[in-house]
Amino acid sequence: MQQLITASQVLIGPAQQRIQEGAVLIQDDTILAVGQRHHLEQQADENARRRDYPNSTVLPGLINGHVHLCFDTSPQFLESVQQDKDSDLLLGMAGRAQQALASGVTTVRDLGDRGGLSIRLRDAIARDDLPGPRILAAAAPLTIPNGHCHFLGGTVSGEAEIRQLVHHNAALGADVIKVMASGGQITPNSPPMWASQFTAGELSIIVEEASQLELPVAAHAHGTEAIAAATAAGVSTIEHCSWQSANGPDRRDDIAKQMADRGIYACTALSGNWRSIMKRLGPEGTEAMYGRLVWLAELGVPLIIGTDAGLPGSWFDDLVGTMELFEYLGFPHDQIIDMATFTSATAFGIANNVGRLQPGYSADLIVVDGDPLTRLDHLRNPQLVLARGREFRASNRQEPSTDAGDQNR
């Protein structure tokens, strides 16, 4: 079936490329053409479904680069992810994925779950068993015994176990290998956030194994030493990238410049709840946490946007809230939209299929009222969301049957 979507403007992507009085012609799940309204109206089939959105903008679907679908955003999220049955956890994950989709996020990168459930959900969505965004899944992240997020099942010790788990996750169907290069704050009795969990040599082994399997590596790294080691190992993205040490903030220009030179992306993994966090941190703490993003950009490090959705205070339908943080920091709107579309697609190796509106690309797009290049809040409450050409509304939400793809209940 063909669909013809017309609007006051179409942002092709990168965001500054726009077509006034534009249109997108779709055949099933693929974009056929993008151009001026009057040209595409002539190309469209007689029976094409036609939708006109005056005073609106069509743009690529948004990409959230860091989520955890297995976390339910509640204060009890740790208990839930450890105690719920696979079937119950999978149902919740499907609902949270659909929350993201309803808000205009057509792709999520899930950077850590239990038992590869995000892979099973990804495959169910790809089979059209239920609606949902495109999912890039990591399965259980590599961590040390009693390390950060060890409860997800990715504990390794020594070179042999490291190589074995990388291959195990790849065999499950992982799209990316996730490693907890430093500690974190949600795991009781684990190393502090700034402390390294793996040596530089061990991180290099992870990258080596993943590269042989043609998989990128995403490194969770708060500590400066962990960031340095991950950069030297050649990971694809550094998550959080918050430059911490035992003595406080520790930004290093030389390491950041190495990231820029090697094309290593920094993913924010920051929630849209930043206004409340700023009030609690005060000016000095705010500069340490958020000022680093301006510093990284000035040094040429490519930035992408993720929210760490699933943690308390980080919701699956508030990517725009994190985009507004960059607005507050002075980033131009077109660059922010690029970070959440084309730049993220490039970082994740999917820019030949998503992240822009182009013939032959997947029909992942949203329609929003007004012009998001002038006001980012126009991205909230999209008028239309298409994922692989399928329209999604909150009222269309479906849950998988309890045995859909669940072979290990």
SERO-4910 file (N, C-alpha, C, O; in steps of 0.05 Angstrom, whole numbers):
BEGIN
 pado doro    nc1    nc2    nc3   cac1   cac2   cac3    cc1    cc2    cc3    oc1    oc2    oc3
  Met    A     17    -24      0      0      0      0     18     25      0     38     26     14
  Gln    A      9     45    -15     24     70    -16     11     90      3    -13     90      8
  Gln    A     29    107     15     20    130     31     34    155     21     58    154     16
  Leu    A     19    176     19     30    202     12     25    221     35      3    227     42
  Ile    A     47    231     47     45    249     70     56    276     61     79    278     52
  Thr    A     40    296     64     48    323     56     47    341     80     31    337     99
  Ala    A     64    362     80     65    380    103     78    407     94     88    409     72
  Ser    A     77    426    112     89    452    106    119    450    100    130    464     83
  Gln    A    132    431    115    160    427    109    168    398    116    156    385    133
  Val    A    188    389    101    200    362    106    229    367    113    244    378     97
  Leu    A    237    357    136    266    357    144    277    331    135    271    310    146
  Ile    A    295    332    115    306    307    104    325    295    123    325    270    127
  Gly    A    342    311    135    364    301    152    389    298    136    389    285    115
  Pro    A    412    310    145    413    326    169    393    349    169    383    358    148
  Ala    A    387    358    193    362    374    197    361    400    182    339    409    176
  Gln    A    384    412    175    382    437    161    373    434    132    366    454    119
  Gln    A    373    410    122    363    405     95    332    402     96    322    383    108
  Arg    A    318    421     84    289    420     86    276    425     59    288    438     41
  Ile    A    252    415     56    236    420     32    211    434     41    195    423     56
  Gln    A    207    459     32    182    473     38    159    462     20    163    455     -3
  Glu    A    135    460     32    113    448     19    121    421      7    119    416    -17
  Gly    A    131    404     25    143    379     16    124    355     21    102    357     31
  Ala    A    135    332     13    119    307     15    138    283     16    161    284      7
  Val    A    127    261     28    141    236     29    122    215     18    100    212     27
  Leu    A    132    200     -2    116    178    -14    127    152     -4    151    146     -7
  Ile    A    110    135      7    118    110     19    104     86      6     80     88     -1
  Gln    A    119     65      1    108     40     -8    112     19     13    135     11     18
  Asp    A     91     10     26     93    -10     48    111      1     70    104     19     84
  Asp    A    136    -11     73    153     -3     95    177     14     85    196     18    101
  Thr    A    176     23     60    200     36     49    192     63     36    171     66     25
  Ile    A    210     82     39    207    109     27    212    106     -3    234     98    -11
  Leu    A    193    114    -19    196    114    -49    208    140    -59    226    140    -76
  Ala    A    199    163    -48    207    189    -58    203    210    -37    186    208    -20
  Val    A    220    231    -38    218    254    -21    221    278    -39    240    280    -54
  Gly    A    203    298    -37    206    321    -54    183    341    -51    169    341    -31
  Gln    A    180    357    -71    158    377    -71    131    363    -72    128    343    -85
  Arg    A    112    375    -58     85    364    -56     73    359    -84     64    337    -90
  His    A     74    379   -102     61    376   -127     73    354   -145     60    342   -161
  His    A    100    350   -142    113    329   -157    104    301   -148     98    284   -164
  Leu    A    104    298   -122     97    271   -111     68    265   -113     60    242   -115
  Glu    A     51    285   -113     23    280   -118     18    268   -145      0    252   -149
  Gln    A     35    276   -164     33    264   -191     44    236   -193     35    220   -209
  Gln    A     63    230   -175     75    203   -176     59    182   -161     60    158   -167
  Ala    A     43    191   -141     29    172   -124      8    157   -139     -5    167   -158
  Asp    A      3    132   -131    -18    116   -142    -45    129   -137    -49    144   -118
  Glu    A    -64    122   -154    -91    132   -150   -103    124   -123   -117    140   -110
  Asn    A    -96    100   -113   -107     90    -88    -90     96    -64    -97     87    -42
  Ala    A    -69    112    -67    -51    118    -44    -67    132    -22    -84    149    -28
  Arg    A    -61    125      2    -73    139     25    -59    166     27    -34    168     30
  Arg    A    -74    187     26    -63    214     26    -70    228     52    -93    229     61
  Arg    A    -49    240     64    -52    255     89    -38    282     86    -14    283     79
  Asp    A    -52    303     93    -40    329     91    -39    341    119    -58    340    134
  Tyr    A    -16    352    126    -11    364    152     -2    393    149     22    399    149
  Pro    A    -21    411    146    -14    440    143     -2    450    169    -10    441    191
  Asn    A     17    469    167     30    481    190     45    460    207     48    463    231
  Ser    A     55    439    193     68    417    207     95    410    193    101    419    171
  Thr    A    110    393    207    137    385    197    138    354    197    131    341    217
  Val    A    148    343    175    155    315    174    185    313    178    201    328    166
  Leu    A    194    294    194    222    290    199    228    261    206    209    246    212
  Pro    A    253    252    205    259    224    212    250    218    240    250    235    257
  Gly    A    243    193    245    237    184    272    262    188    290    284    186    281
  Leu    A    256    193    316    278    199    335    291    173    344    279    151    342
  Ile    A    316    175    353    331    152    362    340    157    391    353    178    397
  Asn    A    333    139    409    343    141    437    366    122    439    362     97    438
  Gly    A    390    132    444    414    116    442    421    100    467    441     86    467
  His    A    405    103    489    413     88    513    388     84    530    378    103    544
  Val    A    377     60    529    354     53    546    358     25    558    376     10    550
  His    A    342     19    578    341     -7    590    312    -15    593    298     -8    612
  Leu    A    302    -30    573    274    -37    572    266    -55    596    242    -56    603
  Cys    A    285    -69    607    279    -87    629    275    -73    655    265    -85    675
  Phe    A    282    -47    657    278    -31    681    251    -16    678    245     -6    656
  Asp    A    235    -15    699    208     -4    697    205     24    707    182     33    711
  Thr    A    226     39    713    227     67    723    217     70    752    217     92    762
  Ser    A    209     49    765    198     51    792    221     49    812    243     40    805
  Pro    A    217     58    837    238     55    857    245     26    862    267     20    872
  Gln    A    228      7    855    233    -21    859    243    -35    834    241    -59    831
  Phe    A    255    -20    816    263    -32    790    283    -54    793    282    -74    778
  Leu    A    301    -52    813    321    -74    816    308   -100    825    314   -121    814
  Glu    A    289    -98    843    274   -122    852    259   -135    828    259   -159    825
  Ser    A    246   -118    813    230   -128    790    247   -143    770    240   -165    761
  Val    A    270   -131    762    286   -143    741    298   -169    751    305   -187    735
  Gln    A    302   -172    777    315   -196    787    294   -218    793    301   -242    793
  Gln    A    269   -210    800    250   -229    810    228   -237    790    217   -259    792
  Asp    A    221   -219    772    199   -225    754    205   -248    735    228   -253    728
  Lys    A    184   -263    728    187   -284    708    194   -272    681    187   -249    676
  Asp    A    207   -288    664    213   -278    637    188   -268    623    189   -246    610
  Ser    A    167   -283    624    142   -275    610    131   -248    620    122   -232    604
  Asp    A    132   -244    646    122   -219    658    140   -195    650    131   -174    644
  Leu    A    166   -201    652    185   -180    645    183   -172    616    185   -149    608
  Leu    A    179   -192    599    176   -187    570    152   -170    564    153   -152    547
  Leu    A    130   -175    578    106   -159    574    111   -130    581    103   -112    567
  Gly    A    124   -126    604    130    -98    612    149    -84    592    145    -61    586
  Met    A    168    -99    582    187    -88    563    173    -79    537    179    -58    526
  Ala    A    154    -96    528    138    -89    504    123    -63    508    122    -46    491
  Gly    A    110    -60    532     95    -36    538    113    -12    539    105     10    529
  Arg    A    137    -14    550    155      9    552    166     16    525    170     40    519
  Ala    A    171     -4    508    180      2    480    158     17    465    164     35    450
  Gln    A    133     10    470    111     24    457    107     52    467     98     70    453
  Gln    A    113     57    493    113     84    503    133    101    488    127    124    480
  Ala    A    157     91    484    177    105    469    167    111    441    170    134    431
  Leu    A    156     91    428    146     94    400    124    115    398    125    132    380
  Ala    A    106    115    417     84    135    416     94    163    418     81    182    409
  Ser    A    118    167    431    129    194    434    146    202    410    157    224    410
  Gly    A    148    185    390    163    192    366    190    179    363    205    185    345
  Val    A    197    161    382    223    147    381    219    121    366    205    103    376
  Thr    A    230    120    342    226     96    325    249     76    327    248     55    316
  Thr    A    271     84    341    293     66    345    304     70    373    307     93    382
  Val    A    309     48    388    322     49    414    346     30    414    345      9    401
  Arg    A    366     38    429    389     20    433    388     11    462    392     27    480
  Asp    A    382    -14    466    379    -25    493    406    -36    502    417    -54    490
  Leu    A    417    -23    523    445    -29    531    447    -46    556    463    -40    574
  Gly    A    430    -66    558    433    -84    580    407    -95    590    390    -79    599
  Asp    A    403   -121    589    379   -134    598    386   -160    611    409   -167    615
  Arg    A    366   -175    618    369   -201    630    361   -223    611    339   -223    601
  Gly    A    379   -241    606    372   -265    590    367   -260    560    354   -276    547
  Gly    A    376   -237    550    371   -231    522    342   -225    515    334   -229    492
  Leu    A    326   -216    534    298   -211    529    294   -189    508    275   -190    493
  Ser    A    312   -169    508    309   -148    488    313   -158    460    301   -148    441
  Ile    A    329   -179    457    333   -191    430    307   -205    422    299   -203    399
  Arg    A    295   -219    440    270   -233    434    247   -213    427    231   -217    409
  Leu    A    247   -191    442    227   -170    436    233   -157    409    215   -153    393
  Arg    A    258   -152    404    266   -141    378    256   -158    355    245   -148    335
  Asp    A    260   -184    358    253   -203    336    222   -205    333    212   -207    311
  Ala    A    208   -204    356    179   -204    354    168   -179    340    149   -181    324
  Ile    A    180   -156    345    172   -132    331    179   -134    301    163   -126    284
  Ala    A    203   -144    295    211   -146    267    193   -165    252    189   -162    228
  Arg    A    182   -185    266    163   -204    252    135   -193    250    117   -206    239
  Asp    A    131   -168    261    104   -156    262     85   -171    280     61   -170    276
  Asp    A     96   -185    300     79   -198    320     65   -177    337     44   -181    348
  Leu    A     79   -154    340     68   -131    356     82   -106    347    104   -108    336
  Pro    A     70    -83    351     83    -58    343    104    -51    363    104    -58    386
  Gly    A    124    -36    353    145    -26    370    167    -13    354    167    -15    329
  Pro    A    185      0    367    208     13    353    228     -8    344    228    -31    354
  Arg    A    246      0    327    269    -17    320    286    -18    345    290      3    358
  Ile    A    296    -41    352    312    -45    376    340    -55    368    342    -75    354
  Leu    A    360    -41    378    387    -51    377    394    -61    405    394    -46    424
  Ala    A    400    -87    407    401   -100    433    429   -109    440    444   -118    423
  Ala    A    436   -107    466    462   -115    476    462   -141    492    483   -153    495
  Ala    A    439   -149    502    437   -171    521    452   -164    547    454   -140    553
  Ala    A    462   -184    562    474   -178    588    501   -164    584    518   -174    570
  Pro    A    506   -142    598    531   -128    595    553   -143    610    548   -155    631
  Leu    A    578   -141    600    600   -153    613    607   -137    638    609   -112    637
  Thr    A    611   -150    661    619   -137    685    635   -156    702    637   -180    695
  Ile    A    647   -146    723    664   -164    740    647   -176    762    624   -168    766
  Pro    A    657   -197    775    642   -209    798    634   -187    818    651   -172    827
  Asn    A    608   -186    825    597   -166    842    601   -137    831    600   -118    846
  Gly    A    604   -135    805    608   -109    792    581    -96    786    560   -107    792
  His    A    583    -73    773    560    -58    766    541    -74    748    549    -84    726
  Cys    A    516    -77    756    495    -92    742    501   -122    739    493   -134    719
  His    A    516   -133    758    522   -162    757    497   -179    757    497   -201    747
  Phe    A    475   -168    768    450   -183    770    437   -188    743    418   -204    742
  Leu    A    447   -176    722    436   -182    695    449   -207    683    440   -216    662
  Gly    A    469   -218    696    480   -244    687    505   -243    670    512   -263    658
  Gly    A    518   -219    669    542   -217    651    568   -217    665    588   -206    655
  Thr    A    570   -231    688    595   -231    703    616   -248    689    611   -270    680
  Val    A    640   -236    687    663   -250    675    688   -245    692    690   -225    705
  Ser    A    706   -264    691    731   -261    705    753   -275    688    753   -299    684
  Gly    A    772   -258    678    793   -269    662    787   -270    632    764   -268    624
  Glu    A    809   -273    617    807   -271    588    788   -292    576    772   -286    558
  Ala    A    789   -317    585    773   -338    573    743   -332    576    728   -335    557
  Glu    A    735   -324    600    707   -318    605    698   -293    589    675   -292    580
  Ile    A    716   -274    587    709   -250    571    703   -258    542    682   -250    531
  Arg    A    721   -273    530    717   -281    502    691   -298    500    676   -296    480
  Gln    A    687   -315    519    664   -333    518    638   -317    519    619   -323    504
  Leu    A    636   -297    536    611   -282    538    606   -265    514    583   -261    505
  Val    A    627   -253    502    624   -238    478    612   -256    456    593   -248    442
  His    A    622   -280    453    612   -299    433    584   -308    441    567   -312    423
  His    A    578   -312    466    551   -320    475    531   -299    467    510   -305    455
  Asn    A    537   -273    473    518   -252    466    514   -250    436    492   -245    427
  Ala    A    536   -253    422    534   -252    392    517   -275    382    501   -271    364
  Ala    A    519   -299    394    503   -322    385    474   -317    392    456   -327    377
  Leu    A    468   -303    413    440   -296    420    428   -278    399    404   -277    395
  Gly    A    446   -262    385    436   -243    365    441   -215    372    427   -197    362
  Ala    A    459   -209    391    464   -182    400    473   -164    376    487   -173    359
  Asp    A    464   -139    377    472   -119    357    497   -104    366    510    -91    350
  Val    A    502   -104    392    524    -89    404    533   -103    429    517   -116    443
  Ile    A    559   -101    435    570   -113    460    572    -90    480    585    -69    474
  Lys    A    561    -94    503    563    -73    524    581    -83    546    580   -106    555
  Val    A    599    -64    555    617    -71    577    616    -49    598    615    -25    591
  Met    A    615    -57    623    615    -38    645    645    -32    652    657    -45    669
  Ala    A    656    -13    638    685     -7    641    690      6    669    712      3    679
  Ser    A    670     19    680    674     30    707    650     22    724    631      9    714
  Gly    A    651     29    750    629     23    767    605     41    762    605     58    744
  Gly    A    584     36    778    559     52    775    546     56    802    557     47    822
  Gln    A    524     70    802    512     77    828    488     61    836    478     64    858
  Ile    A    477     44    818    452     31    825    456      3    837    437     -9    847
  Thr    A    481     -7    836    486    -35    845    498    -34    873    520    -25    877
  Pro    A    484    -45    893    494    -45    920    521    -60    922    524    -81    910
  Asn    A    540    -48    936    566    -60    942    584    -65    918    603    -80    919
  Ser    A    578    -51    896    595    -53    872    616    -30    873    613    -12    890
  Pro    A    636    -31    856    656     -9    856    643     18    852    622     20    839
  Pro    A    655     39    863    644     66    858    645     74    829    658     61    813
  Met    A    630     94    822    626    102    794    653    108    780    656    101    756
  Trp    A    672    120    794    697    128    782    716    105    778    736    108    763
  Ala    A    712     83    792    732     61    793    730     44    768    708     37    759
  Ser    A    753     37    756    754     20    733    748     -9    741    756    -18    762
  Gln    A    733    -23    724    727    -51    729    743    -70    712    746    -94    719
  Phe    A    753    -60    690    769    -77    672    795    -62    666    796    -37    665
  Thr    A    816    -77    661    842    -65    652    840    -56    623    822    -65    608
  Ala    A    859    -40    615    860    -32    586    863    -56    568    851    -58    547
  Gly    A    879    -76    578    883   -100    562    857   -116    559    852   -127    538
  Glu    A    842   -118    580    817   -133    579    797   -119    561    782   -132    546
  Leu    A    796    -93    561    778    -78    543    787    -82    514    770    -84    496
  Ser    A    813    -84    509    822    -89    482    814   -117    473    808   -121    449
  Ile    A    814   -137    491    805   -163    484    775   -163    476    767   -176    457
  Ile    A    759   -148    491    731   -146    485    727   -134    457    711   -144    441
  Val    A    741   -112    451    739    -99    425    748   -118    403    736   -120    382
  Glu    A    770   -132    408    781   -151    388    761   -173    381    755   -178    358
  Glu    A    749   -185    402    730   -206    397    705   -196    383    695   -208    364
  Ala    A    695   -173    392    671   -161    380    676   -154    351    659   -158    334
  Ser    A    700   -143    345    707   -135    318    707   -159    299    698   -157    276
  Gln    A    717   -182    309    717   -206    293    689   -215    286    684   -228    266
  Leu    A    671   -208    304    643   -216    300    627   -193    287    602   -194    284
  Glu    A    641   -172    279    630   -148    265    609   -135    283    588   -126    274
  Leu    A    615   -132    309    598   -119    328    612    -95    340    636    -97    347
  Pro    A    598    -73    344    610    -50    359    610    -56    389    597    -74    399
  Val    A    625    -39    403    627    -41    433    618    -15    445    628      6    437
  Ala    A    600    -16    464    591      7    479    602      4    507    597    -16    521
  Ala    A    618     24    516    630     22    543    617     42    562    618     66    558
  His    A    605     31    583    596     48    606    621     57    621    636     41    631
  Ala    A    626     83    621    650     93    634    645    121    646    642    141    632
  His    A    644    121    673    643    147    687    671    156    694    676    180    693
  Gly    A    688    138    701    715    146    710    733    154    688    732    142    666
  Thr    A    750    174    693    768    184    672    787    162    663    793    159    639
  Glu    A    798    146    682    816    124    674    802    103    657    813     92    638
  Ala    A    776     98    663    761     79    647    756     91    619    757     76    599
  Ile    A    751    117    618    747    130    592    773    128    575    772    122    551
  Ala    A    795    133    588    821    131    574    826    103    564    835     99    541
  Ala    A    820     83    580    825     55    572    806     47    550    814     33    531
  Ala    A    781     56    551    761     49    530    769     62    504    766     51    483
  Thr    A    779     87    506    788    101    482    811     87    469    812     83    445
  Ala    A    831     79    485    854     65    475    847     38    462    859     30    443
  Ala    A    826     25    474    818     -1    463    802      2    437    800    -17    422
  Gly    A    792     26    432    777     30    407    748     23    407    738     12    387
  Val    A    734     28    429    706     23    430    692     42    411    703     61    401
  Ser    A    666     36    405    651     53    387    638     77    400    637     99    390
  Thr    A    627     71    424    614     93    439    622     91    469    626     69    479
  Ile    A    623    114    482    627    115    511    602    126    523    594    149    517
  Glu    A    590    110    541    565    118    553    571    133    579    588    126    595
  His    A    555    154    583    558    172    607    582    191    603    578    215    601
  Cys    A    606    180    601    630    196    595    632    220    614    633    243    605
  Ser    A    631    215    640    627    237    659    653    246    673    652    264    689
  Trp    A    676    233    667    702    244    674    705    247    705    710    269    714
  Gln    A    701    225    719    703    226    748    728    213    758    740    196    745
  Ser    A    737    221    782    759    208    796    752    207    825    731    217    834
  Ala    A    769    195    841    765    193    870    765    221    882    753    224    904
  Asn    A    777    240    869    779    267    880    761    287    867    763    311    871
  Gly    A    742    277    850    723    296    837    727    296    807    740    278    796
  Pro    A    716    316    793    717    317    764    746    318    754    763    330    767
  Asp    A    751    304    732    778    302    721    777    301    691    782    280    678
  Arg    A    771    323    679    770    325    649    799    326    638    816    340    649
  Arg    A    803    312    616    829    312    604    827    317    574    816    301    559
  Asp    A    837    340    566    835    347    538    848    326    519    838    321    498
  Asp    A    871    315    528    885    297    510    869    272    504    868    262    481
  Ile    A    855    262    524    838    238    519    814    245    502    807    230    484
  Ala    A    801    267    508    778    276    492    786    280    463    771    273    445
  Lys    A    810    291    458    819    295    431    824    268    417    820    265    393
  Gln    A    834    248    433    837    221    421    810    210    413    807    197    393
  Met    A    789    214    430    762    205    423    754    218    397    744    204    379
  Ala    A    758    244    394    750    258    370    766    247    346    754    242    325
  Asp    A    792    243    349    808    233    326    800    205    318    802    199    294
  Arg    A    791    189    337    784    161    330    755    158    323    746    136    317
  Gly    A    740    180    324    711    178    318    695    163    338    675    150    331
  Ile    A    703    165    363    688    151    385    667    171    395    672    193    403
  Tyr    A    642    161    395    619    178    402    615    177    433    620    157    446
  Ala    A    607    200    444    599    201    472    569    202    473    556    220    461
  Cys    A    557    183    487    528    183    490    521    193    518    531    183    538
  Thr    A    504    213    519    498    227    544    487    209    566    496    211    589
  Ala    A    468    192    559    454    175    580    445    192    603    450    186    626
  Leu    A    432    215    597    422    233    617    392    235    615    381    236    592
  Ser    A    378    236    637    349    237    637    339    266    631    354    285    632
  Gly    A    314    267    624    301    293    619    295    308    645    283    330    644
  Asn    A    302    296    667    296    308    693    319    327    702    323    331    726
  Trp    A    333    338    683    358    353    689    352    379    705    369    388    720
  Arg    A    329    391    701    323    416    716    323    411    746    334    427    761
  Ser    A    310    390    754    309    384    783    337    376    793    344    384    815
  Ile    A    352    362    777    379    354    785    397    379    788    413    380    806
  Met    A    394    398    770    410    422    772    405    437    798    423    447    811
  Lys    A    380    439    806    373    452    831    387    438    855    396    452    874
  Arg    A    388    412    854    400    397    876    430    400    875    443    400    897
  Leu    A    443    401    852    472    401    850    484    429    856    506    430    866
  Gly    A    469    450    849    481    476    852    499    483    828    504    465    811
  Pro    A    509    507    826    525    516    803    550    499    798    555    492    775
  Glu    A    565    493    819    590    478    814    584    449    805    597    439    786
  Gly    A    565    436    818    558    409    810    546    408    782    550    389    767
  Thr    A    530    429    776    518    430    749    539    432    727    537    419    707
  Glu    A    559    449    732    580    452    712    595    426    709    602    418    686
  Ala    A    600    412    731    615    386    729    599    366    713    610    351    697
  Met    A    573    365    718    556    344    705    549    351    676    552    334    658
  Tyr    A    541    376    671    530    383    645    549    400    628    547    399    603
  Gly    A    567    415    641    585    431    625    604    415    608    615    424    588
  Arg    A    609    389    616    627    372    601    617    368    572    633    363    554
  Leu    A    590    370    568    580    365    541    589    387    522    595    382    499
  Val    A    589    412    531    599    435    515    628    431    510    638    435    488
  Trp    A    643    424    531    672    420    529    678    398    508    696    401    492
  Leu    A    664    375    510    668    354    491    663    363    462    679    357    444
  Ala    A    641    377    458    634    386    431    656    405    421    663    404    397
  Glu    A    666    423    438    686    442    429    712    428    421    726    438    404
  Leu    A    717    404    433    741    389    426    736    370    402    754    355    394
  Gly    A    712    370    391    706    354    367    696    327    372    694    311    353
  Val    A    689    320    397    678    293    403    649    292    393    633    309    401
  Pro    A    642    273    376    614    272    367    595    263    389    601    243    403
  Leu    A    573    277    393    555    271    414    529    259    403    519    267    382
  Ile    A    518    239    418    492    228    412    475    228    437    486    230    460
  Ile    A    449    225    434    431    230    457    419    203    465    408    188    449
  Gly    A    421    198    491    408    175    504    398    184    531    407    205    541
  Thr    A    379    170    543    367    179    567    371    160    591    363    167    613
  Asp    A    382    137    587    383    116    608    355    109    618    351    103    641
  Ala    A    336    110    599    308    105    606    305     78    620    317     58    612
  Gly    A    288     78    640    284     54    656    291     59    685    280     46    703
  Leu    A    311     76    690    318     84    717    296    103    728    283    117    713
  Pro    A    293    104    754    273    123    766    279    152    757    302    161    758
  Gly    A    259    165    748    262    193    738    270    195    709    273    217    699
  Ser    A    275    172    696    282    172    667    262    156    652    263    131    652
  Trp    A    243    170    639    220    157    627    225    151    598    242    163    585
  Phe    A    210    132    588    214    122    560    202    141    540    209    140    516
  Asp    A    185    159    548    172    177    529    181    206    532    167    225    526
  Asp    A    207    210    542    216    237    546    244    242    534    261    255    547
  Leu    A    249    232    511    274    238    497    276    268    492    297    280    494
  Val    A    253    281    487    254    310    481    264    325    506    277    346    503
  Gly    A    257    315    530    267    329    554    297    330    554    309    351    562
  Thr    A    311    309    546    340    309    545    350    326    522    371    339    524
  Met    A    336    326    499    343    344    478    342    374    487    358    390    478
  Glu    A    323    380    504    321    407    514    344    415    532    349    439    536
  Leu    A    357    395    544    382    401    559    403    414    541    416    433    548
  Phe    A    406    402    517    425    413    498    417    441    489    434    458    484
  Glu    A    391    445    486    381    472    480    390    492    502    399    514    496
  Tyr    A    386    484    527    394    501    549    424    506    549    432    528    556
  Leu    A    440    487    540    469    490    539    478    506    515    502    512    513
  Gly    A    460    514    498    467    531    475    472    518    449    480    531    430
  Phe    A    466    492    447    469    478    421    447    487    402    424    490    411
  Pro    A    453    491    377    432    498    357    412    475    353    419    452    355
  His    A    388    483    347    367    463    345    372    443    323    366    419    326
  Asp    A    383    452    300    388    432    279    409    411    287    406    388    280
  Gln    A    429    420    302    449    400    312    436    381    332    443    357    331
  Ile    A    419    390    349    406    373    369    389    352    355    389    329    362
  Ile    A    374    361    335    357    342    320    374    322    305    368    298    304
  Asp    A    396    331    294    415    312    281    425    291    301    427    268    295
  Met    A    432    300    326    443    281    345    423    259    351    431    236    357
  Ala    A    397    266    350    376    246    357    365    232    332    346    217    334
  Thr    A    378    236    309    369    223    284    394    213    269    404    191    273
  Phe    A    403    230    251    424    222    232    451    215    246    463    195    239
  Thr    A    459    231    265    485    226    279    484    200    294    503    184    294
  Ser    A    461    194    308    458    169    323    458    146    303    471    125    309
  Ala    A    444    148    281    443    126    262    471    120    251    478     97    248
  Thr    A    487    141    247    515    138    238    531    124    259    546    105    253
  Ala    A    528    132    284    543    120    306    537     91    309    555     75    316
  Phe    A    512     83    304    504     55    308    506     38    283    498     14    284
  Gly    A    516     49    262    520     33    238    495     27    222    494      7    207
  Ile    A    474     43    226    449     38    212    441     62    194    418     64    186
  Ala    A    460     79    188    454    104    173    447     98    143    440    116    129
  Asn    A    451     73    134    443     66    107    413     58    105    404     51     84
  Asn    A    399     60    128    371     51    128    353     70    144    329     72    138
  Val    A    363     83    164    347    101    181    363    126    187    387    128    181
  Gly    A    349    146    199    362    170    208    358    194    189    365    216    196
  Arg    A    347    188    165    341    210    146    319    201    128    312    177    128
  Leu    A    307    219    114    285    212     96    296    212     67    303    233     56
  Gln    A    299    188     56    312    185     31    301    160     17    294    141     30
  Pro    A    298    161     -9    288    137    -23    304    112    -17    328    113    -16
  Gly    A    289     90    -12    302     65     -5    305     61     25    311     39     34
  Tyr    A    302     82     41    304     80     70    278     70     83    257     71     71
  Ser    A    281     59    107    258     50    122    239     74    127    248     96    133
  Ala    A    214     69    125    194     90    130    189     94    159    168     88    170
  Asp    A    210    105    173    209    112    201    208    143    202    228    156    196
  Leu    A    185    154    208    183    183    208    161    192    228    144    176    237
  Ile    A    163    218    234    142    230    251    133    256    238    147    268    223
  Val    A    109    264    245     98    290    238     91    305    263     77    295    281
  Val    A    101    329    265     97    346    289     85    372    281     90    382    259
  Asp    A     70    384    299     58    410    294     80    431    296     97    430    313
  Gly    A     79    451    278     98    472    278    126    465    268    128    446    253
  Asp    A    146    480    276    173    477    266    192    472    289    198    490    305
  Pro    A    202    447    292    221    441    314    248    454    311    263    455    330
  Leu    A    254    465    288    279    480    285    278    507    299    298    519    304
  Thr    A    254    516    306    251    540    321    244    535    351    252    550    368
  Arg    A    230    513    355    222    505    383    223    475    385    207    461    372
  Leu    A    241    465    402    243    436    405    218    423    417    212    400    411
  Asp    A    203    438    433    179    426    445    157    420    425    138    406    432
  His    A    161    429    400    142    419    379    145    389    374    127    377    362
  Leu    A    167    378    383    171    349    379    154    332    398    151    308    394
  Arg    A    143    345    419    126    330    437     99    324    424     89    340    408
  Asn    A     87    302    432     60    295    422     57    295    392     42    311    381
  Pro    A     73    279    378     72    278    349     44    272    338     29    256    350
  Gln    A     37    284    316     11    279    303     10    252    289    -11    240    287
  Leu    A     33    243    280     35    217    266     62    205    272     82    218    272
  Val    A     61    179    278     86    163    281     84    139    263     65    123    264
  Leu    A    104    136    245    106    113    228    132     98    235    153    110    235
  Ala    A    130     72    240    153     55    244    152     33    223    133     17    223
  Arg    A    171     33    204    171     15    182    145     17    166    134     -3    157
  Gly    A    135     41    164    111     47    148     85     42    163     64     48    152
  Arg    A     86     31    187     62     25    202     56     47    222     73     56    237
  Glu    A     31     57    221     23     78    239     20     67    267     10     45    271
  Phe    A     29     82    287     26     74    314     13     96    330     21    120    329
  Arg    A     -8     89    345    -20    107    365    -21     92    391    -21     68    392
  Ala    A    -22    108    413    -23     95    439    -46     76    441    -45     56    455
  Ser    A    -68     82    428    -92     65    429    -87     38    414   -103     19    417
  Asn    A    -65     37    398    -59     13    383    -41     -6    399    -34    -28    389
  Arg    A    -35      1    423    -16    -15    439    -25    -44    441    -48    -49    447
  Gln    A     -6    -62    436    -11    -90    439     10   -103    456     33    -93    457
  Glu    A      4   -124    469     23   -138    484     27   -166    472      9   -178    461
  Pro    A     52   -176    473     56   -202    462     43   -223    479     39   -219    503
  Ser    A     35   -245    467     25   -268    483     47   -277    501     71   -273    495
  Thr    A     40   -289    523     60   -296    543     81   -317    533    102   -320    545
  Asp    A     74   -330    511     94   -349    500    106   -339    474    120   -354    461
  Ala    A    101   -314    466    112   -304    441    142   -301    444    152   -284    458
  Gly    A    156   -318    430    185   -317    430    197   -325    457    222   -323    460
  Asp    A    182   -334    476    192   -341    503    198   -370    504    181   -387    511
  Gln    A    223   -377    497    231   -405    496    244   -414    522    251   -438    525
  Asn    A    248   -396    540    263   -402    565    248   -394    589    260   -384    608
  Arg    A    222   -398    590    206   -389    612    214   -403    638    202   -398    659
***
